[in-house]
Amino acid sequence: MGTTFALVGSWGLAKLPDFFMRLHGPSKSSTLGVGGTLIASMIYFTAQRGVPSLHELLITLLLLVSTPVSAHLVAKAGLHRGLHSTCAQPGEPTRDEPDGSA
């Protein structure tokens, strides 16, 4: 299941048309994929050795804390650089429509 999420996140990074849309692939799906794989690894090695394997748990917690922060910073950098979404937001005119300003 974790590899499926990671694959979907990677596919989204490669195929989505916009910088801000591409940001969602790795920050959402790939995080769940890697987290799921690490939790499966933790369960496997705990069952194999009979001793709790905490390395994977610590990596998963670090991943779940650091990914939203880094995605937020990358999105703010994109806004600061003037990158715009190709999709019109609700209430905003599309690129083909005049916005009423001269």
Beta strands, then each sheet from edge to edge (+ up, - down):
end
